[in-house]
Amino acid sequence: MNYDVFYEFLNYQKLEKRLNNILNNKQNKFKVIKHDPIGYTSCNFPIEHFSIGHGSKHIIYFAGVHGNEIIGVDFVTTLMHNLALGKEDFKSFKESVYTIHFLPLINPEGFYTTTYALTSITDSFNNEELENFCYKYFLSYKNDDILIKNMNDLLKDICKRINILDHSEDIINNFWHYFRNYEIINKNNIINFFKLYEIDKEILENFLDELILKYFKSSLIKLSKEHQNIFKNITLDVIPQINENHQLLKEKLLDIYKNNDFPISTLANFYANSNGVNLNDNNLYYYEIFKNRLTKEKEIYAKGRENNILISIKSPLGMPNYDMHEPFTYEKENLALLNFFDSLKNNYYLSFNCHGTGGLLYTYPIYNKEFDNEPIALKYVNKINEIYKNILNEDITYNIMPKGKLITGMGDVLREKYPRAYLLELSKMGGNPIGPYGDLTNYKLTMIANMTSLMNIL
């Protein structure tokens, strides 16, 4: 398939260059219109808006809600480039029927933070070096998941043997908080930790060596996060002083990192905006859930591989609100997005909220009987799976996620109100921000399959 696919990390300058090239390409078959931004961030970065087509059915593609999900921004701009040129299936795009809106970057502050940190390391890499670097990160990311699971299983096993299994979840959370600054621990560290629960040393001595060898094949347990350590030499100097917006961004990042609450390496994996708010969590539903947790817990840390990062203060991963002691307010980015959806009124047709990894298409909440999100979703993922099968001869499938009991994210908020409002996790290869770039074949397939699937549903 003769689509143009770019293989690079976009940062501020590279994204501006790509967008300008799309706008000014004399080979374009379909006109690209640049509109006024739908809004501005707290650092005054514009939330850019482009469109192709002039039909009555309006489709929205947006990306970059999480600053670290860089493949989403990459995909939306690649899609815009190929559609404008009328490449492959896009030759038959009906511009009199559809208007496709492109909002390539909802969270410029998080995206620029992440990608400046990344390109400070990778800008001199050729494609092979970039692929190897990203694959190393991908493996480290997976290994950190395995480490977390093994340690959690070990702790559950201990709790089972000393008859406190009902408290295992609290013990696991407290363990990771207690040892968050440790790179290596041993049996004695674990014994000392369980003294907090008045567990006698002699009881643990009877079986602890056996359990540690069972789960870690060693007497020492490495707790350091490999996927974070790859970026441990990054500093805030990666943010260039291009203009006042950048200066303000750097000042706000300095405020987030001033107390050394977070590894500086998280600059390269920055979810939030510069207010320390996770835009996906920034909705009233999740705010209430999080607030209830805060009444029970003094501090809240992230789960899994990021469980050394506090999220109950302004952080790289972000809170649901700029201040959890204040009434809920939408961040400027989300308010602009919601207002844009509302502005389309009866002309809205469907939307894709493009995230990073998982190879999933979210269609819930399905309890809203007015909307039937399934037929288009099935057609979309079936086409992707057909392309993967034809090229790789493997059953690597995209899945549909139809069920959800709670509204917890901005994607859920949109799906509650609008039909066919899909959240698309693009890459089957995990490990935001750069894991999806660790296999060039997978990367190209992600781009090609999702572009082809758009025309398949249209």
C-alpha positions in Angstrom: 0.0 0.0 0.0 1.5 3.2 -1.2 0.8 5.5 1.8 3.3 8.0 3.0 4.4 7.0 6.5 6.9 9.1 8.5 9.1 7.6 11.2 10.2 10.3 13.6 9.4 11.8 17.0 7.5 15.1 16.4 8.3 17.9 18.8 7.2 21.6 18.6 9.4 22.5 15.6 8.9 19.2 13.8 5.1 19.3 14.2 5.0 22.8 12.9 7.0 21.8 9.9 4.8 18.8 9.2 1.6 20.8 9.4 3.0 23.6 7.2 4.1 21.0 4.6 0.6 19.5 4.6 -1.0 22.9 4.2 1.3 24.0 1.4 1.7 20.8 -0.6 1.0 21.7 -4.2 0.3 18.0 -4.9 -2.8 18.0 -2.7 -5.9 16.6 -4.3 -8.2 17.8 -1.5 -7.9 21.2 0.0 -6.7 21.5 3.6 -8.2 24.4 5.5 -6.6 25.9 8.6 -9.1 27.3 11.0 -8.7 29.5 14.1 -7.6 27.4 17.1 -10.4 25.9 19.1 -8.8 27.3 22.2 -5.5 28.0 24.0 -3.7 26.3 26.9 -2.7 27.9 30.1 0.7 28.5 28.5 -1.0 30.1 25.5 -0.2 27.3 23.1 -2.9 27.1 20.4 -5.0 24.0 20.0 -4.9 23.8 16.3 -7.8 22.9 14.0 -7.7 21.8 10.3 -10.3 20.3 8.0 -10.7 18.5 4.7 -14.0 18.3 2.8 -17.1 20.4 2.9 -19.9 17.9 3.3 -22.7 17.8 5.9 -21.4 14.8 7.8 -18.7 16.0 10.2 -16.1 13.6 11.5 -13.5 14.5 14.2 -10.1 13.1 14.6 -8.2 14.3 17.7 -5.1 13.1 19.5 -2.6 14.0 22.2 -5.0 14.1 25.2 -2.1 12.4 27.1 1.2 14.2 26.3 3.1 10.9 26.3 0.9 9.2 23.6 3.0 10.6 20.8 1.9 8.0 18.2 -1.6 9.5 18.2 -0.4 13.0 17.1 1.8 11.2 14.6 -1.1 9.2 13.2 -3.6 12.1 12.9 -1.1 14.3 11.0 -0.1 11.3 8.8 -3.8 10.7 8.1 -4.3 14.3 7.2 -1.3 14.3 4.9 -2.4 11.1 3.0 -6.0 12.2 2.7 -5.1 15.6 1.3 -3.0 13.9 -1.3 -5.7 11.4 -2.2 -3.4 8.5 -1.6 -4.6 4.9 -2.1 -8.1 4.5 -0.8 -8.4 8.2 -0.2 -8.7 8.7 -4.0 -12.4 8.0 -3.6 -13.0 10.3 -0.6 -16.3 12.2 -1.1 -15.4 15.7 -0.1 -19.0 16.9 -0.8 -20.4 14.3 1.6 -17.9 14.5 4.5 -16.0 17.2 6.4 -13.2 15.7 8.4 -11.9 17.9 11.3 -8.3 17.3 12.5 -7.3 18.4 16.0 -3.8 16.9 16.0 -2.8 18.0 19.5 -5.2 18.6 22.4 -2.5 18.7 25.1 0.5 20.7 23.6 2.1 21.2 27.0 2.4 17.5 27.9 3.3 16.6 24.3 6.1 19.2 23.9 7.5 18.2 27.4 7.6 14.5 26.4 9.0 15.0 22.9 11.6 17.6 23.8 12.9 15.2 26.3 12.9 12.4 23.8 14.4 14.3 20.9 17.2 15.6 23.1 18.5 12.0 23.0 17.3 10.6 19.7 17.7 13.5 17.2 21.1 12.1 16.0 19.8 8.6 15.5 19.2 7.0 12.2 16.1 4.8 11.7 17.9 1.6 12.8 19.3 3.2 15.9 15.9 4.8 16.7 14.2 1.4 16.3 16.7 -0.3 18.6 16.4 2.4 21.2 12.6 2.1 21.2 12.7 -1.6 21.4 15.1 -1.5 24.3 12.5 0.7 26.1 9.7 -1.6 25.1 11.5 -4.5 26.7 12.3 -2.5 29.8 8.7 -1.5 30.1 7.5 -5.1 29.9 10.2 -6.2 32.4 9.0 -3.6 34.8 5.5 -4.9 34.5 6.7 -8.4 35.3 8.7 -7.2 38.2 5.7 -5.4 39.7 3.5 -8.5 39.2 6.1 -10.9 40.8 6.6 -8.6 43.8 2.8 -8.3 44.3 2.4 -12.1 44.0 5.2 -12.6 46.6 3.5 -10.2 49.0 0.1 -11.9 48.5 1.8 -15.3 49.2 3.3 -13.9 52.4 -0.1 -12.6 53.5 -1.7 -15.9 52.7 0.8 -17.8 54.8 0.4 -15.5 57.8 -3.4 -15.3 57.5 -3.8 -11.6 56.6 -4.8 -12.1 53.0 -7.8 -9.8 53.4 -5.3 -6.9 54.0 -3.0 -7.7 51.0 -4.1 -4.8 48.8 -3.3 -2.3 51.5 0.0 -4.0 52.2 1.0 -4.0 48.5 0.2 -0.3 48.2 2.1 0.5 51.4 5.1 -1.7 50.3 5.6 0.3 47.1 5.3 3.6 49.0 7.7 2.4 51.6 10.4 1.2 49.2 9.8 3.7 46.4 13.3 5.2 46.6 15.0 1.8 46.8 16.7 0.2 43.9 17.4 -3.2 45.5 16.0 -4.9 48.6 16.6 -8.2 50.3 15.0 -10.5 52.9 15.8 -8.3 55.8 14.2 -5.3 54.2 11.0 -7.3 53.8 11.1 -8.5 57.4 11.6 -4.9 58.6 8.6 -3.8 56.5 6.3 -6.5 58.0 7.3 -5.3 61.5 4.9 -2.4 60.8 2.2 -5.0 60.9 3.6 -6.6 64.1 4.6 -9.8 62.2 7.4 -11.6 64.1 10.7 -12.1 62.3 10.8 -15.8 63.1 7.6 -16.5 61.4 8.8 -14.9 58.1 12.2 -16.6 58.4 10.6 -20.0 58.0 9.6 -19.4 54.4 10.8 -16.1 53.0 14.0 -17.3 51.4 12.0 -19.9 49.5 9.4 -17.4 48.3 12.1 -14.9 47.1 13.8 -17.5 45.1 10.5 -18.7 43.7 9.5 -15.3 42.3 12.9 -13.7 41.6 15.5 -16.6 41.3 17.8 -14.5 43.4 18.3 -13.4 47.0 18.2 -9.8 45.9 15.1 -8.1 44.4 15.7 -5.3 42.0 13.1 -2.6 42.4 14.5 0.1 40.1 12.4 1.1 37.1 14.3 0.3 34.0 11.9 2.2 31.7 12.4 5.3 33.8 16.2 4.9 34.2 16.7 5.0 30.4 16.0 8.8 30.7 17.6 9.4 34.1 20.1 12.0 32.7 17.5 14.3 31.3 17.1 17.8 32.8 14.7 20.7 32.3 17.2 22.2 30.0 15.6 20.1 27.3 12.8 22.8 27.1 14.1 25.5 24.7 13.3 29.1 25.2 11.7 29.7 21.8 9.0 32.2 23.0 7.0 33.3 26.0 4.8 30.1 25.8 7.9 28.0 26.2 9.2 30.1 29.0 6.0 29.8 30.9 5.9 26.0 30.3 9.4 25.7 31.7 8.5 27.8 34.8 5.4 25.6 35.5 7.5 22.4 35.0 10.0 23.8 37.5 7.2 24.2 40.0 6.1 20.6 39.5 9.6 19.2 40.0 10.9 21.7 42.6 10.5 19.4 45.6 12.0 16.3 43.9 8.8 14.4 44.4 9.2 12.8 40.9 12.1 11.2 39.0 13.3 13.8 36.5 13.1 11.0 33.9 9.3 11.4 33.8 9.9 14.5 31.6 10.1 11.9 28.8 6.8 10.3 29.8 4.6 13.2 30.7 0.9 12.5 30.7 -0.5 15.7 32.2 -0.6 19.4 31.1 1.6 22.0 32.8 -1.0 22.4 35.6 -0.4 18.8 36.6 -3.8 17.7 35.5 -4.5 14.5 33.5 -6.9 15.7 30.8 -8.5 12.2 30.5 -9.3 12.2 34.2 -10.4 15.8 34.2 -14.2 15.3 34.4 -16.7 15.5 37.2 -17.3 11.8 37.4 -13.7 10.8 38.0 -13.1 13.9 40.2 -15.7 12.6 42.6 -14.2 9.1 42.6 -10.7 10.5 43.3 -12.0 12.8 46.0 -13.6 9.9 47.8 -10.3 8.1 47.7 -8.5 11.1 49.2 -10.8 11.0 52.2 -9.5 7.5 52.9 -5.9 7.8 51.8 -3.3 10.5 52.7 -1.4 10.0 49.5 -2.3 8.3 46.3 0.3 6.8 44.0 -0.1 5.5 40.5 -0.5 1.8 39.9 1.7 -0.7 38.1 5.0 0.3 36.6 4.5 4.0 37.6 3.7 3.2 41.3 6.6 5.3 42.5 4.8 8.5 41.3 2.5 10.4 43.5 -0.7 11.5 41.8 -2.5 13.3 44.6 -0.5 16.4 43.9 0.4 18.2 40.7 2.4 15.5 38.9 3.7 14.2 35.5 0.8 11.7 35.5 -1.7 14.3 36.7 -4.8 14.7 39.0 -8.4 15.1 37.9 -8.4 18.7 39.1 -5.8 21.5 39.4 -6.5 21.4 43.2 -8.4 18.6 44.8 -9.5 20.8 47.6 -11.3 23.1 45.2 -14.6 22.6 43.2 -14.2 20.8 39.9 -13.4 22.8 36.8 -12.5 21.7 33.3 -9.1 22.5 32.1 -8.9 24.9 29.2 -8.0 22.1 26.8 -11.1 20.0 27.7 -13.4 23.0 27.7 -12.3 23.9 24.2 -12.8 20.3 23.0 -16.3 20.1 24.5 -17.3 23.4 23.0 -16.0 22.3 19.6 -18.1 19.2 19.7 -21.2 21.2 20.7 -20.5 23.7 17.9 -21.1 21.1 15.3 -24.7 20.5 16.6 -26.7 18.3 14.2 -23.8 18.0 11.7 -21.7 15.8 14.0 -21.4 12.2 12.5 -18.6 10.4 14.3 -15.2 10.9 16.1 -12.0 9.1 16.9 -10.1 10.0 20.1 -6.7 8.6 19.2 -4.6 7.3 22.1 -1.4 5.3 22.1 -1.3 1.6 22.8 -3.5 -1.5 23.2 -5.0 -2.2 19.7 -8.5 -1.5 21.1 -11.6 0.4 20.1 -13.7 1.6 23.0 -17.4 1.8 22.3 -19.0 2.0 25.7 -21.1 3.3 27.4 -23.6 1.0 25.7 -26.4 1.6 28.2 -27.4 4.7 26.3 -29.9 2.9 24.1 -30.1 5.9 21.8 -26.7 5.1 20.4 -25.6 1.9 18.6 -21.8 2.2 18.4 -21.2 -1.5 17.5 -21.8 -1.8 13.7 -19.2 0.8 12.6 -16.8 -0.4 15.3 -16.9 -4.0 14.0 -16.4 -2.9 10.4 -13.5 -0.8 11.5 -11.6 -3.4 13.5 -12.4 -6.3 11.1 -10.7 -4.3 8.3 -7.6 -3.7 10.5 -7.4 -7.4 11.4 -7.7 -8.3 7.7 -4.8 -6.1 6.8 -2.6 -7.5 9.7 -3.5 -11.1 8.6 -2.7 -10.4 5.0 0.7 -8.8 5.7 2.0 -10.7 8.7 0.0 -13.9 8.3 -0.7 -13.8 12.0 -3.9 -13.4 14.0 -2.9 -10.1 15.7 -6.3 -8.7 16.4 -7.7 -5.4 17.4 -10.5 -5.8 20.0 -13.6 -3.9 20.8 -14.2 -2.8 24.4 -18.0 -2.6 24.7 -18.5 -2.7 28.5 -18.0 -0.2 31.2 -19.8 0.2 34.5 -18.6 3.7 35.3 -17.8 6.9 33.4 -14.2 7.6 34.4 -12.6 9.3 31.4 -13.2 12.2 28.9 -13.7 9.5 26.2 -16.6 8.2 28.3 -18.1 11.7 28.7 -18.1 12.2 25.0 -19.6 8.7 24.3 -22.3 9.4 26.8 -23.4 12.4 24.8 -22.5 11.7 21.2 -23.1 8.6 19.0 -20.1 6.8 17.4 -17.6 8.6 19.6 -14.8 6.1 19.7 -11.6 6.0 21.7 -8.9 4.3 19.6 -5.8 2.8 21.2 -3.6 2.7 18.1 -0.7 0.4 18.5 -0.7 -3.3 19.4 2.8 -2.8 20.7 2.7 -1.3 24.2 4.9 1.0 26.1 4.1 4.7 25.8 5.7 6.9 24.8 8.1 5.2 22.4 7.4 1.4 22.5 5.2 1.6 19.3 8.3 2.8 17.5 10.3 -0.3 18.5 9.3 -2.4 15.5 9.2 -0.5 12.2 6.9 -3.1 10.6 4.4 -2.8 13.5 4.6 0.9 13.3 3.9 1.1 9.6 1.0 -1.4 9.9 -0.5 0.7 12.7 -0.6 3.7 10.4 -1.7 1.9 7.2 -4.3 -0.3 8.8 -6.0 2.6 10.6 -6.0 4.8 7.5 -7.5 2.1 5.4 -10.1 1.3 7.9 -11.4 4.9 7.9 -12.2 4.7 4.2 -13.7 1.2 4.7 -16.3 2.6 7.1 -17.0 5.7 5.0 
